[in-house]
Amino acid sequence: MFTGIVREIGSLKSRRRSGESFQLVIRAEKVLENSGRGDSIAVNGVCLTVVDVTREGFAADVMPETLKKSNLGELKPGDPLNLEPALGVTDLLDGHLVSGHIDATGTLQKITEKSRSWLVEVTYPPELDKYFITKGSVALNGISLTIVEITGSSLTVSLIPETWSATTFSNLEIGAKINIEADMLGKYVVKTTENYLQGESGSSRAQSSGLTREALREKGFI
């Protein structure tokens, strides 16, 4: 479990094949202060397990499916990476609950600097639309951010100077692939609501109580 608060910008040292999987060797320092072999570290928002600790950082195995479903497969040696160690029991929950399981990738569409902040627009697949609401949470490349606007199939978030300088967004170019993880609590609400509305008995209860899909969408729940 993570919070979406990046603790360090690391970089990819190398990527090598290891059997049916690949191994990423990552330069890092801060995230290893309380982490070791077998622990979890989020890399661009993807939960990876440390399989080896080196002088310069750590190594983690990645299955081909993970490389395919995230932007880790497009990494080149030297590319900067958002890194976050797993959430400890006594840690502050400064961001929001992030699992490190990427739902899909989007595309960096636009970056606009405005009043000492940066507005970042990212397009996303239509199947994720039901999880996003204005002022709701989303993790982009492992960063906990608040959605300020939703337009069509894109969402816009605002980055303050601290977030801009402490993450890799300042290094990204338009068209870059972005890892997206929708808010975990939102996904549970949507799943529970859909099951309720789709059930035969649930549908009748929903109709009689006024709880309909249209009503939920109007109020911004789905």
C-alpha positions in Angstrom: 0.0 0.0 0.0 1.2 3.5 -0.9 0.1 7.1 -0.5 1.1 8.6 -3.8 3.7 10.9 -2.2 6.9 10.5 -4.2 9.9 10.2 -1.8 12.7 10.2 -4.4 13.4 10.6 -8.1 15.5 7.6 -9.1 16.6 6.5 -12.6 16.8 3.3 -14.6 20.3 1.9 -14.7 19.5 -1.1 -16.9 16.8 -3.6 -18.0 17.7 -7.2 -18.6 15.8 -10.4 -19.3 15.6 -13.0 -16.6 13.8 -16.1 -17.7 10.2 -15.2 -18.7 10.4 -11.9 -16.8 12.6 -8.8 -17.0 14.7 -7.3 -14.3 14.9 -3.5 -13.7 18.0 -2.2 -12.0 17.2 1.2 -10.5 19.4 3.9 -9.0 18.0 5.0 -5.7 19.0 6.0 -2.2 16.3 7.4 0.0 13.6 4.7 -0.6 16.1 2.1 0.6 16.6 3.6 4.0 13.9 1.4 5.6 13.5 -1.1 2.7 15.3 -4.2 1.7 15.0 -7.5 -0.1 11.4 -8.6 -0.3 9.9 -5.2 0.4 7.7 -3.2 -2.0 8.6 0.0 -3.8 6.3 1.9 -6.2 8.1 2.7 -9.4 6.1 5.2 -11.5 3.2 4.0 -9.5 3.8 0.3 -10.2 4.2 -1.9 -7.1 7.4 -3.9 -7.5 9.3 -6.2 -5.1 12.9 -5.6 -4.3 14.8 -8.8 -5.2 18.3 -7.4 -4.7 19.9 -4.4 -3.1 23.0 -3.0 -4.9 25.5 -0.2 -4.0 23.6 2.2 -6.2 20.0 1.1 -5.6 17.9 -2.0 -6.1 16.7 -4.6 -8.6 13.1 -5.7 -9.2 11.6 -8.4 -11.4 8.8 -7.3 -13.8 6.6 -9.7 -15.8 6.0 -9.0 -19.5 2.3 -8.2 -18.9 3.3 -5.5 -16.4 5.7 -3.9 -19.0 2.9 -4.1 -21.5 0.2 -2.6 -19.3 2.3 0.3 -17.9 4.9 2.7 -19.1 7.7 0.6 -17.6 8.1 -1.1 -20.9 9.1 2.1 -22.6 11.8 3.0 -20.2 15.4 3.6 -21.4 18.6 3.7 -19.3 18.9 7.1 -17.6 15.1 7.8 -17.5 13.9 9.4 -14.2 11.5 7.4 -12.1 9.1 8.4 -9.3 9.8 6.2 -6.3 7.9 5.6 -3.1 8.5 3.0 -0.4 5.5 1.0 1.0 3.3 2.7 3.6 4.4 2.0 7.2 1.9 1.4 10.0 2.9 4.7 11.7 3.3 6.8 8.5 1.1 9.8 7.8 -1.5 9.3 5.0 -0.5 12.5 3.2 -2.0 11.6 -0.2 -4.6 8.9 -0.7 -4.7 5.1 -0.7 -2.8 3.8 -3.7 -2.4 0.0 -4.3 0.3 0.2 -7.0 -1.9 -1.7 -9.5 -2.2 0.3 -12.7 -5.7 0.4 -14.2 -4.5 1.7 -17.6 -2.2 4.1 -19.3 -3.1 7.5 -20.7 -1.3 10.1 -22.8 0.1 13.5 -21.6 -1.9 15.9 -23.7 -0.9 19.4 -22.4 1.0 21.2 -19.7 0.1 24.8 -18.9 1.9 27.0 -16.4 -0.5 29.2 -14.5 0.1 31.3 -11.3 3.1 29.3 -10.0 1.3 26.0 -10.7 1.2 23.6 -13.6 -2.1 22.4 -15.1 -1.5 18.9 -16.6 -4.0 17.3 -19.0 -4.0 13.5 -19.5 -6.3 11.5 -21.8 -7.6 8.2 -20.5 -9.5 5.1 -21.8 -13.3 5.5 -21.7 -13.7 2.5 -19.3 -12.1 4.6 -16.5 -14.6 7.5 -16.8 -16.9 6.2 -14.1 -14.1 6.3 -11.5 -13.3 10.0 -11.9 -15.0 13.0 -10.3 -14.0 16.6 -10.0 -12.0 17.2 -6.8 -11.6 13.4 -6.5 -8.2 11.6 -6.3 -6.2 9.9 -9.0 -2.6 8.6 -9.1 -0.6 9.5 -12.2 2.8 7.9 -12.5 2.4 7.1 -8.8 1.7 10.7 -7.8 -1.4 11.4 -5.7 -3.2 14.3 -7.4 -6.6 16.0 -7.3 -8.7 16.2 -10.4 -9.6 19.8 -11.1 -11.5 19.3 -14.4 -12.9 16.5 -16.6 -13.5 17.2 -20.3 -14.5 14.4 -22.6 -12.0 11.6 -22.2 -9.3 13.7 -20.5 -8.7 14.9 -16.9 -6.7 17.9 -15.7 -4.8 18.0 -12.5 -2.8 20.9 -10.9 0.7 20.5 -9.6 2.1 22.9 -7.0 5.8 23.9 -7.3 6.8 21.3 -4.7 5.2 18.5 -6.6 6.5 19.8 -9.9 10.1 19.8 -8.7 9.9 16.6 -6.6 8.5 14.4 -9.4 9.3 13.5 -13.0 6.5 15.6 -14.6 8.9 18.4 -15.3 10.9 16.0 -17.4 8.1 14.6 -19.5 7.3 15.5 -23.1 3.8 15.8 -24.6 2.7 12.4 -25.9 4.3 10.5 -23.0 2.5 7.5 -21.7 1.2 8.0 -18.1 0.4 5.2 -15.6 -3.1 5.7 -14.2 -4.6 4.3 -11.0 -8.1 5.3 -10.1 -9.0 6.0 -6.5 -9.4 2.7 -4.7 -12.3 3.7 -2.5 -14.1 5.1 -5.6 -13.7 1.7 -7.4 -15.3 -0.1 -4.4 -18.2 2.3 -4.4 -18.8 1.9 -8.2 -18.6 -1.9 -8.0 -21.0 -2.1 -5.0 -23.4 0.3 -6.7 -23.3 -1.5 -10.0 -24.0 -4.9 -8.3 -26.9 -3.3 -6.5 -28.4 -1.9 -9.6 -27.9 -5.0 -11.7 -29.4 -7.5 -9.3 -33.0 -8.4 -9.9 -34.1 -7.7 -6.4 -31.7 -4.8 -6.1 -33.2 -3.2 -9.2 -36.7 -3.1 -7.7 -35.4 -1.7 -4.4 -33.4 0.9 -6.3 -36.4 1.9 -8.3 -38.6 2.3 -5.3 -36.1 4.3 -3.3 -35.2 6.5 -6.2 -31.7 5.1 -6.4 -31.1 4.8 -10.1 -28.0 5.0 -12.3 -29.2 8.3 -13.7 -29.6 9.7 -10.2 -26.1 8.5 -9.2 -24.5 10.0 -12.3 -26.3 13.3 -11.8 -24.9 13.5 -8.3 -21.4 12.6 -9.5 -21.1 9.2 -7.9 -20.5 7.3 -11.2 
